């Protein structure tokens, strides 16, 4: 009997220590880390957001993969041995999957470049791809050093400004991207932490070198777009370097944030 138990435990231990073979991601950012680090045949599903070009930089890699919508019943049907989620993933699904005994790993939001490295390391370890993770981080750091050498000689003050006066302050990935490009973030200097609101009046009182805008989503005449149509704002914007960003490069803590840094450096190198 004791021998039987030992044999069973040994068998189970081998299964438990093996790298996961059926991995599901239900979060845009874990989607991309999974596709960067896992073998293709290990990826059972990624979220439907991975196929949206306005949000994902890996839409080509997502082609042919089953796209989930974060529902527990659809994920259970896929029989995963590892589920990757983010802190903002569907909480009821995460709770139910854990309660039913599925292995669910929740990754924190990356708010700086150190946490990008930490998340890469964690996902690589979960997948049994430690060496692949180390290589990805080494490539990331090598390119980052090249970009640091391209930083502008003069200080550059920038601000994010979008519909409804939406801006991004300190303790955010966007702020970290600005810092790596050698920029200062007006919103952070004004004491805004995370995502926040910057009134048009306050913006006009603080000149900046670069105005970073998102892609317009609100139609003219809407309340959300009112500040962007105001004559005072248009005059302010006309006197500054305007940059329109692609959200896909900014919203997830992956090596692709360096493309955002590169874009900033390329823009400030051009004539206003």
N, C-alpha and C positions, 0 to 999 in steps of 0.2 A: 504493500500500500504506500509506504513511504517513498519507494522507488518510483511508483506511478506518479505521485504528486510532484516529485522532483523533475521527472521527465516532462510533465505538463507545464510546470513553471518555466523550465528551460525553453520549451517550445513557444510559450506565450511571450517570454522575454525577447526571443529572437524577433517575433512579430512586432513587439512594441518598440524595439530599438531600431527597426528598419526605417529607412526614409519613407515618407508618405508617397503613395503611388497615385492617389486620387485626391487632388487638391481643388477646392472651390474658393473663390474670392467673391465677396459681396460688397466691396468698397472700391471706389475708383482708384484710390492711391495704392491699396494692396493689390489691385488688379495689375498695375504697372510693375510693381516690385516682383510680383509672381512671374509675370511674363519675361522680366529681365533675368531672373535667376533660375527658374525651373526648366526642366526639359519639356518640350511641347506635349509629349504623351502623358505627362504627369498632371497637366492642367485639364480638369474636367469642365470648369465653367468660370467665367468672370462676369462682373456686373454689366448690365446693359449700357452703363455710362462709358464703358471702355470702347464702345463702338461710335461714340459721339465725337466728331472732329472738333467741336467747339470746346470740349472738355478734356479730351484724351489725346496724347501725342503718339499713342500706340494703336491706332485704329486698324492699321494693316495687320498687326500681329493678332488682333482680336478676331479677324475674319476666320470663320470656320469653327470658332468656339461657341459652345452653348452660352447664351446670355441670360443670366438670372436677374430677377427683380427683388431679391432679398426676402422671398417668402419661404417660410420654414418647410412647407410641404414640397415645394419644388426642389429645394436643396437636399432634403432627405431622400427623395427619389434618385438622386445622383450617387448616393452611397459614398460620400467622401470620407477619407480617413483624416483630413485636416481641412478646417474652414478658417479662412482669414477674413477678419472684419476690422472696421475702424470704430472709434468711439462714437461716431454719429451714425453708424449702421443701425438698421432696424432693431431696436432693443428687444422687442418681443421675440423676434426670430433668434437672436443671440441667446436669450434666456431659455427659450424652448429647446434649442439644439443642445445647449449645455446640460439641461435637465434630463434630456433623453440619452446623454452619454456621449455625444459627439465631441470631438476635440475642436474647440473653437479658440483661436488666438486673436486677441484684440490689440491692434497696434495704436499707439498714441499719435496724435497729430504732430507732425514735424514743424516746429516753429523756428528752427535755426539749422545751420549746416551740420552741427554736431549730432542733432537728433536724426538727420537724414542718414548719417553713417550708422547710428545705433539701430535704426529700423532695417537698414540693409543687412547689418550683421545678424539681427534677430531672425529675419525671414530666411536668410541663407542657412542659419543653424537649424531652423525648423524643417527646412527642405533637405537637410543633409548635404548642403552645397557650400560649406564653409570656405573652401578655396575660391570658389566662384565669387562669393561675396567679397573676399579680400581683394580679388583682382578688380572688381567693379569699384571698390572704394579707392584703390590705388590709381585707377584711371581718372576717377573723379578729382582726387587731390592734385594729380599732375596737371589736368586741364585748368583747375582752379588757380594754380600758381601762375600759369601762362596768362590768365585773364587779369590777375592782380597786377601784372607788369604793364597792363594796358590802361590802368586807371588814369583818369584825368589829373593833370598837375594842379589845377585850381579846384577848390571846393565847389561841389554842385549841390544845390538845394532843390529837392523834388517834393512833389505831393501827389498822392492819388486823389482824384476827384471824379465821382461818378454820379449817376442819378440819385436824387434825394440827399445830396451832399454826403454820400457814402465815402468814407476814407479808411485807410489802414494805418494803424499806429505801431507802437513797439510790441514786442513779444509775438510777432507774426512772421510767417515765412516771407511775405512780401517785404517787410522791413529788413530781414536778413539778406534778401537779394539785393536791395538797395545798398546796404553796407558793403557787400562784397564787390559791388561796382564802384565803390568809393563815393557814393552819394550820401547826403543827409536827408532824413525824412522829416518834413515839416510837422506832420501829424504827431510823430513821436516827440518832437521837441515841444509841442504844445500840450504834452501830457496825455495824449490819447493812447490807450492800450487796447490791443485787439482791433476789431472792426468798430468804427464809430461814426459819428456825424460831425461834419465841419460846416458851419453855416457859411453862406456866401459872404456875409459881412466880414466874418473873421478871416476868410480866405483872402479877401481883397486887401486886408490890412497887412498881409505878410507876402511880400514879393518872393517868388521862387524862380529858379533857372529853368526847371523842367516841370511840365504839367503832364501827368500820366493819366490817360483816360482809358476806360474800357470800351468795348464795342457797344454802341448805342443800342439799347433794346426797347426803350420807351418811345412811343410815337410823339411827334410834336403836338403840343396842346395838353399833354398829360401833366398831372401834378408832379410826377417824379422827374420829368425833364424840364420843369419850369426854370430852375436855376441855370441850367445849361443854355437856355435860350435868352436869358436876361442880357440886355445890352452891356451892363457893367462886366458881366462874366466874359462876354465875347471880346470886349476890349482888353480885359486882363489876359485872356488866352492868346490873343493875337500878338501880344508882346513877348510871348514865351515860347520855348521849344515845346512842341506838343508831341507826345508819344502815345500811340494807341497800342495797347497790349493784347496779346492772345492769352486768354485765361488759362488755356491748357498747360502753359509753361510755368505758371505761377501758383497753381492751387495744390499741387501735390509735392511732397518731399521726396523727389527722385533726382537722379543725376541730370535730368532735363532742365532743372532750374538754372544750370550753367548756360543754357541757351538763352534764358531770360537775361542773365547778366551780360552775355555777349551782345544781345540786342540793344541793351541800354548803352553799352560802351560804343557800339557802332553808331547809334543815334546822336550821341553828344559829340561825336567826331565829325558830324556833318554840319553844314551851314544852316543856321536858323532860317 
